[in-house]
Amino acid sequence: MAKVYQFMADGFEDIEALAPVDILRRGGLEVVTVSIMGHELVTSTNGVCIKADVLFENA
């Protein structure tokens, strides 16, 4: 199975980050969300808080 890493930072656009994750997972790919912020919780421009699967330092 292919593995995809979705890198996320504070201020991301909801649709630009979450739609690809949803579509790829529905397609059967393993998607790992990665925070490049140094902390697991990443906040979008609209205030949606997402807990990343892994920190960049540990990916």
JOLINTA-V21376 format. One record per pair of residues at least 6 apart in sequence whose C-alpha atoms are under 7 Angstrom apart, sorted by the first residue. I is the first residue (numbers start at 1). J is the second residue. D is the distance in whole Angstrom. If there is no record, write none. Layout:
I_J_D, I_J_D
This chain:
1_29_6, 2_29_6, 2_30_6, 3_29_6, 3_30_5, 3_31_6, 4_30_6, 4_31_5, 4_32_6, 5_31_6, 5_32_5, 5_33_6, 5_34_7, 6_31_7, 6_32_6, 6_33_5, 6_34_6, 7_33_6, 7_34_5, 7_35_6, 7_36_7, 8_34_6, 8_35_5, 8_36_6, 8_42_7, 9_35_6, 9_36_6, 9_37_6, 9_42_6, 10_42_5, 10_43_5, 10_44_6, 11_43_6, 11_44_5, 11_45_4, 12_44_5, 12_45_6, 13_44_6, 13_45_6, 14_44_6, 21_31_6, 25_31_6, 32_53_6, 33_52_5, 33_53_5, 33_54_7, 34_52_5, 34_53_6, 34_54_5, 34_55_5, 34_56_6, 35_42_7, 35_52_6, 35_54_6, 35_55_5, 35_56_6, 36_55_6, 36_56_5, 38_55_6, 39_55_7, 40_51_5, 40_52_5, 40_54_7, 40_55_6, 41_49_6, 41_50_6, 41_51_5, 41_52_6, 42_49_6, 42_50_5, 42_51_6, 43_49_4, 43_50_6
